[in-house]
């Protein structure tokens, strides 16, 4: 689900602004979206650091085997986190905090394709979620 365009998105943009809260539901949704994206990217970084084999999967490995490798290493990773096993792969502070638009897919223009043909169903779902979040936010202020 894409964030709202023409609204603040990156976490540093929110930190630079005075503590005036959020302008509207779209800005609040973008802030929460960006926060969640950061957590997810860090989690993948920890997982890839712990299981270096997932970054160098042999090209001749069958796709179904690759899927099983990802599922198995994710399950082990999550189990280790649940039982609080600390190792080099579970220390978030060792990872860079990349909070920019670069998601490593420089060669594909999926954003352009999405912008050309907006998915009304996803936009409606995003609006529904944004409204719910904004209403919940309003009751806590």
C-alpha positions as CSV (number, residue, x, y, z in Angstrom):
1,X,0.0,0.0,0.0
2,X,1.5,3.3,-1.1
3,X,1.7,6.4,1.1
4,X,-0.1,9.5,0.2
5,X,1.7,11.7,-2.4
6,X,2.4,15.4,-1.8
7,X,2.4,14.9,2.0
8,X,5.4,14.6,4.3
9,X,6.6,11.0,4.4
10,X,10.2,10.6,5.7
11,X,10.7,10.4,9.5
12,X,13.3,13.2,9.6
13,X,10.7,15.5,8.0
14,X,8.5,15.0,11.0
15,X,11.3,15.4,13.5
16,X,12.3,18.7,12.0
17,X,8.9,20.2,12.3
18,X,7.8,21.8,15.6
19,X,5.8,19.7,17.9
20,X,2.5,20.9,16.4
21,X,1.1,17.5,15.7
22,X,-0.1,16.3,12.3
23,X,-1.9,18.5,9.8
24,X,-4.4,15.9,8.6
25,X,-5.2,12.2,8.3
26,X,-3.0,11.8,5.2
27,X,0.1,13.2,7.0
28,X,-0.6,11.0,10.0
29,X,-1.0,7.9,7.8
30,X,2.3,8.7,6.1
31,X,4.1,9.1,9.4
32,X,2.8,5.7,10.6
33,X,3.6,4.1,7.2
34,X,7.1,5.4,7.3
35,X,7.6,4.2,10.9
36,X,6.4,0.7,10.0
37,X,8.5,0.6,6.9
38,X,11.6,1.4,8.9
39,X,10.9,-1.4,11.3
40,X,10.3,-3.9,8.5
41,X,13.5,-2.8,6.7
42,X,15.5,-3.2,9.9
43,X,14.0,-6.6,10.5
44,X,15.0,-7.7,7.0
45,X,18.5,-6.3,7.6
46,X,18.9,-8.3,10.9
47,X,17.6,-11.4,9.2
48,X,20.0,-11.0,6.2
49,X,22.9,-10.4,8.6
50,X,22.1,-13.5,10.7
51,X,21.6,-15.7,7.6
52,X,24.1,-14.5,5.1
53,X,23.3,-17.4,2.8
54,X,20.0,-15.7,1.8
55,X,21.9,-12.9,0.1
56,X,23.9,-15.2,-2.0
57,X,21.5,-17.9,-3.1
58,X,22.9,-20.0,-6.0
59,X,21.2,-19.2,-9.3
60,X,20.7,-22.8,-10.0
61,X,18.7,-23.5,-6.9
62,X,15.1,-24.4,-7.6
63,X,12.6,-21.6,-6.8
64,X,10.6,-23.9,-4.5
65,X,13.8,-24.6,-2.6
66,X,14.6,-20.9,-2.3
67,X,11.1,-20.3,-0.9
68,X,11.6,-23.1,1.7
69,X,15.0,-21.6,2.6
70,X,13.4,-18.2,3.2
71,X,10.5,-19.6,5.2
72,X,12.8,-21.8,7.3
73,X,15.3,-19.1,8.1
74,X,12.5,-16.6,8.9
75,X,11.0,-19.2,11.3
76,X,14.4,-19.8,13.0
77,X,15.0,-16.0,13.2
78,X,11.6,-15.3,14.8
79,X,12.0,-18.2,17.2
80,X,15.5,-16.8,18.3
81,X,14.0,-13.4,18.8
82,X,11.1,-14.9,20.9
83,X,13.5,-16.7,23.2
84,X,15.8,-13.6,23.4
85,X,18.9,-15.2,21.9
86,X,21.4,-12.4,21.3
87,X,24.0,-12.6,18.6
88,X,25.6,-10.5,16.0
89,X,22.5,-10.7,13.9
90,X,20.0,-9.4,16.5
91,X,21.6,-6.1,17.3
92,X,19.6,-3.4,15.6
93,X,22.2,-0.7,16.4
94,X,24.7,-2.3,14.1
95,X,22.6,-1.6,11.1
96,X,22.3,1.6,9.1
97,X,19.1,3.5,9.4
98,X,18.2,4.1,5.7
99,X,15.1,6.1,5.7
100,X,15.0,7.3,2.1
101,X,13.2,6.3,-1.0
102,X,15.9,3.8,-2.1
103,X,14.5,0.3,-1.7
104,X,17.2,-1.3,-3.8
105,X,15.1,-1.6,-6.9
106,X,16.6,1.2,-9.0
107,X,16.1,-0.6,-12.3
108,X,12.4,-1.1,-12.0
109,X,9.8,1.7,-12.4
110,X,6.9,0.2,-10.5
111,X,6.0,3.7,-9.1
112,X,5.4,5.0,-12.6
113,X,3.2,2.1,-13.5
114,X,1.2,2.5,-10.2
115,X,0.8,6.2,-10.8
116,X,-0.4,5.7,-14.3
117,X,-3.1,3.2,-13.3
118,X,-4.2,4.0,-9.8
119,X,-5.9,1.1,-8.0
120,X,-9.1,2.5,-6.7
121,X,-9.7,-0.4,-4.4
122,X,-6.3,0.1,-2.7
123,X,-6.9,3.9,-2.5
124,X,-10.2,3.3,-0.8
125,X,-8.7,0.8,1.6
126,X,-5.9,3.3,2.4
127,X,-8.5,6.1,3.0
128,X,-10.5,3.7,5.3
129,X,-7.4,2.9,7.3
130,X,-6.3,6.6,7.4
131,X,-9.8,7.6,8.7
132,X,-9.7,5.0,11.4
133,X,-6.2,5.9,12.5
134,X,-7.0,9.6,12.5
135,X,-10.2,9.1,14.5
136,X,-8.2,7.0,17.0
137,X,-5.5,9.6,17.2
138,X,-8.1,12.3,17.8
139,X,-9.5,10.5,20.8
140,X,-6.1,10.2,22.4
141,X,-5.1,13.8,22.1
